[in-house]
């Protein structure tokens, strides 16, 4: 008898059309809105960037390459980073994996990442490259250390 009363209470309280709809669909709508609609208005236009880093004609086999946008106004944008593979190749990412770098001029830098390793060469002072809309491929050759 008590179970039947509880069952009726629950049915009336939670499954009446208005209350049930609100309790089920309102949180669902909020969750979908939060997950599905990220604000991407801060993102600048990117272009695919791949390339290869060499030193003395041989591929650089480790490290990281960073493309830092040069300031054009108040916000220069986010840097693009790519890991250098064992064959010297890299693919840059800015906002999501493989999306490239922001279109425009960039200061380029390298990092060994592993403190136990030293880069076998260096980039020319104030080395810059320009990323164009579309797809970009760069061949970067390091100067030998003196």
C-alpha positions in Angstrom: 0.0 0.0 0.0 2.8 2.4 0.9 4.7 1.4 -2.2 1.6 2.2 -4.3 1.3 5.7 -2.7 4.9 6.4 -3.4 4.6 5.2 -7.0 1.6 7.5 -7.6 3.4 10.4 -5.9 6.5 9.9 -8.1 4.4 9.5 -11.2 2.4 12.7 -10.5 5.5 14.7 -9.4 8.1 13.7 -11.9 6.3 12.4 -15.0 3.5 14.9 -15.5 4.1 16.4 -18.9 5.3 19.9 -17.9 7.5 18.9 -15.0 8.9 15.9 -16.7 9.7 17.9 -19.8 11.4 20.6 -17.9 13.4 18.2 -15.6 14.7 16.1 -18.5 15.0 18.4 -21.4 16.3 21.6 -19.8 19.5 20.1 -18.4 20.0 18.2 -21.7 19.6 21.4 -23.7 22.1 23.2 -21.5 24.6 20.4 -21.7 24.4 20.3 -25.5 24.8 24.0 -25.7 27.9 24.0 -23.5 29.6 21.2 -25.4 28.5 21.9 -28.9 29.0 25.6 -29.1 32.6 26.6 -28.1 33.5 30.2 -28.7 36.1 30.2 -31.6 35.8 34.0 -32.3 39.3 34.5 -30.8 40.9 32.2 -33.4 42.7 33.7 -36.3 42.9 32.2 -39.7 45.4 29.4 -40.0 47.1 27.6 -43.0 48.6 24.2 -43.1 52.4 24.2 -42.5 54.7 21.2 -42.9 58.4 21.1 -43.5 61.8 19.6 -42.8 64.7 20.8 -40.7 68.3 19.8 -41.7 71.8 20.5 -40.4 74.8 19.9 -42.6 72.6 18.2 -45.2 71.3 15.7 -42.6 67.8 15.8 -41.0 67.6 17.1 -37.5 66.2 14.1 -35.6 64.7 15.6 -32.5 63.3 18.8 -31.0 60.5 21.2 -31.5 59.9 24.1 -33.9 57.9 27.1 -32.9 56.4 29.7 -35.2 55.6 32.9 -33.2 53.4 35.4 -35.1 54.9 38.9 -35.3 52.7 41.6 -33.8 50.2 43.2 -36.1 48.2 45.4 -33.8 47.2 44.6 -30.3 47.1 40.8 -30.6 49.7 38.9 -32.6 48.0 35.5 -32.0 49.0 32.2 -30.7 52.2 30.4 -31.6 52.2 27.2 -33.6 54.3 24.3 -32.4 55.5 21.1 -34.1 57.6 18.1 -33.0 60.5 17.3 -35.3 60.5 13.6 -36.2 63.5 11.3 -36.8 63.4 12.2 -40.5 63.5 15.9 -39.8 59.9 16.6 -40.7 57.3 18.5 -38.8 53.6 19.5 -39.0 52.5 22.6 -37.1 49.5 23.0 -34.8 48.0 26.1 -33.3 44.4 25.5 -32.1 43.9 21.8 -33.0 46.3 19.1 -34.2 47.7 19.7 -37.7 45.8 23.0 -38.4 49.0 24.8 -39.2 50.0 28.4 -38.2 48.3 31.8 -38.3 48.6 33.4 -41.7 51.3 36.1 -41.7 55.0 36.6 -40.7 56.5 34.5 -37.9 59.7 34.5 -35.9 61.0 30.9 -35.9 62.7 29.2 -33.0 63.9 25.7 -32.2 64.1 23.8 -28.9 65.9 20.6 -28.1 63.1 19.8 -25.6 65.3 17.2 -23.9 67.8 19.0 -21.6 70.3 16.2 -22.2 70.5 17.0 -25.9 72.0 20.0 -27.7 70.9 21.2 -31.1 73.8 20.6 -33.6 73.2 24.0 -35.3 71.3 27.2 -35.0 68.9 29.4 -37.0 70.2 32.6 -38.5 69.6 35.6 -36.1 66.0 37.0 -36.4 65.0 34.2 -38.7 61.5 34.8 -40.1 59.1 33.0 -42.5 55.7 34.0 -43.9 52.8 31.7 -43.8 50.5 32.1 -46.8 46.9 31.0 -47.1 46.6 27.4 -48.3 49.3 24.9 -47.8 52.9 25.8 -46.9 56.1 23.6 -47.0 59.3 25.0 -45.6 62.9 23.6 -45.9 64.9 25.0 -43.0 68.6 24.5 -42.8 70.5 25.2 -39.6 73.8 27.0 -39.5 76.7 25.0 -38.0 77.7 26.0 -34.4 81.0 27.8 -34.2 
